[in-house]
Amino acid sequence: MRNSTSVEQAIDDLAHRYLQRTHADMQHAHGGRLRMRLTEFVVFGLKQAWACVFGAALLAVIIAARLWYPDDAGLARNDFLTMAAVVIQILMISFKLETLRELRVILLFHAVGTVMELFKTDVGSWSYEAEGFLRIGAVPLFSGFMYAAVGSYMVRVFRLFDLHFDHYPWRWITALVAAGIYVNFFSHHYIFDARWVLLAAVVLVYGRCVMHFRVFRKRFRMPILVSFLLVALFIWFAENIGTWSHAWLYPNQLNGWQAVSIDKLLAWFLLMIISVVLVAWVYKQEPPPLGRYPADTQAPADTQIRGGHPDIRVARPPE
């Protein structure tokens, strides 16, 4: 895995030795092709789960606090969640599940998210229980960690799947689109809501971009807009769990929980653009990126042979 931590590299080496043996056995077994596809699918799920470990741990603590945290505890639940989030982050670094370089990205997500939280709670878009000391105004500090969880996923999935891109747009253009999206999160309360215009801009800018990713032995392709939508969908599922746990509530949930409006999916889709731009600027790819094809995959004609393995140079516009 590219830029992996030492712990992740050890896990990856162990998993690949096991999967290589399994792959060799399945090639001679009845239905081997189907089993190999199943292996790719299972590895994909495991890598996605590993990429989500920060967010999953935080969400598990939020659910546990909703189910079992005592109402008469001396420590407010929101303060407990903040302290738990800090502990999770420390453990991620201590056990080398994240690098210090990635921590910079996560802290930036934390800052960007907290600013948005301060504004959105002030205008009544959503609210938190008014309790605890570890908060800024009406915003408990653990809320920033929820944005940090998105940042953690983004930087981890980048290296776990060895992401490369065809026709990735110029970064200054993506930065302008992301800035427009971020400003609109604030300004649409007072002036014209430009989210549909911004959505069209996203489709125009990223429409030709294709993401290449490796699971186990094979490299796959996916339009990057599809990946944005899938990640936004899973964040929407997590948001439903978070509001069910009363970590925060929308105005229509104050008198009884109900599912988060599907309209929020568009907001999370646009937030993904901000996330991608932050990762691209702070956790930069090496231009031009190189991707190594597996032995059982035919390499395209424009590959270069390096050390006996075919490498492909993925197209990227000049900056």
Secondary structure as the mmCIF struct_conf table of DSSP 4:
data_model
#
loop_
_struct_conf.conf_type_id
_struct_conf.id
_struct_conf.beg_label_comp_id
_struct_conf.beg_label_asym_id
_struct_conf.beg_label_seq_id
_struct_conf.end_label_comp_id
_struct_conf.end_label_asym_id
_struct_conf.end_label_seq_id
TURN_TY1_P TURN_TY1_P1 ARG A 2 ASN A 3
HELX_RH_AL_P HELX_RH_AL_P1 SER A 6 GLN A 27
TURN_TY1_P TURN_TY1_P2 HIS A 28 HIS A 28
BEND BEND1 ALA A 29 ALA A 29
TURN_TY1_P TURN_TY1_P3 HIS A 30 GLY A 31
HELX_RH_AL_P HELX_RH_AL_P2 GLY A 32 ALA A 51
TURN_TY1_P TURN_TY1_P4 CYS A 52 CYS A 52
HELX_RH_AL_P HELX_RH_AL_P3 VAL A 53 TRP A 68
TURN_TY1_P TURN_TY1_P5 ASP A 71 ASP A 72
BEND BEND2 GLY A 74 LEU A 75
HELX_RH_AL_P HELX_RH_AL_P4 ARG A 77 SER A 94
TURN_TY1_P TURN_TY1_P6 PHE A 95 LYS A 96
BEND BEND3 LEU A 97 GLU A 98
HELX_RH_AL_P HELX_RH_AL_P5 LEU A 100 ASP A 122
TURN_TY1_P TURN_TY1_P7 VAL A 123 GLY A 124
BEND BEND4 SER A 125 TRP A 126
STRN STRN1 SER A 127 SER A 127
BEND BEND5 ALA A 130 ALA A 130
BEND BEND6 PHE A 133 LEU A 134
STRN STRN2 ARG A 135 ILE A 136
TURN_TY1_P TURN_TY1_P8 GLY A 137 ALA A 138
STRN STRN3 VAL A 139 PRO A 140
TURN_TY1_P TURN_TY1_P9 LEU A 141 LEU A 141
HELX_RH_AL_P HELX_RH_AL_P6 PHE A 142 LEU A 160
TURN_TY1_P TURN_TY1_P10 PHE A 161 ASP A 162
STRN STRN4 HIS A 164 ASP A 166
BEND BEND7 HIS A 167 HIS A 167
HELX_LH_PP_P HELX_LH_PP_P1 TYR A 168 TRP A 170
HELX_RH_AL_P HELX_RH_AL_P7 ARG A 171 SER A 187
TURN_TY1_P TURN_TY1_P11 HIS A 188 TYR A 190
BEND BEND8 ILE A 191 ILE A 191
HELX_RH_AL_P HELX_RH_AL_P8 ARG A 195 TYR A 206
TURN_TY1_P TURN_TY1_P12 GLY A 207 ARG A 208
STRN STRN5 VAL A 210 ARG A 214
BEND BEND9 VAL A 215 ARG A 217
STRN STRN6 ARG A 219 PRO A 223
HELX_RH_AL_P HELX_RH_AL_P9 ILE A 224 TRP A 244
TURN_TY1_P TURN_TY1_P13 SER A 245 HIS A 246
BEND BEND10 ALA A 247 TRP A 248
STRN STRN7 LEU A 249 LEU A 249
HELX_RH_3T_P HELX_RH_3T_P1 PRO A 251 GLN A 253
TURN_TY1_P TURN_TY1_P14 LEU A 254 ASN A 255
BEND BEND11 GLY A 256 GLY A 256
HELX_LH_PP_P HELX_LH_PP_P2 ALA A 259 SER A 261
TURN_TY1_P TURN_TY1_P15 ILE A 262 ASP A 263
HELX_RH_AL_P HELX_RH_AL_P10 LYS A 264 VAL A 282
BEND BEND12 TYR A 283 TYR A 283
BEND BEND13 PRO A 287 PRO A 288
HELX_LH_PP_P HELX_LH_PP_P3 PRO A 289 PRO A 289
STRN STRN8 LEU A 290 ARG A 292
HELX_LH_PP_P HELX_LH_PP_P4 TYR A 293 PRO A 294
TURN_TY1_P TURN_TY1_P16 ALA A 295 ASP A 296
BEND BEND14 THR A 297 THR A 297
HELX_LH_PP_P HELX_LH_PP_P5 GLN A 298 PRO A 300
TURN_TY1_P TURN_TY1_P17 ALA A 301 ASP A 302
STRN STRN9 THR A 303 ARG A 306
TURN_TY1_P TURN_TY1_P18 GLY A 307 GLY A 308
STRN STRN10 HIS A 309 ARG A 313
#
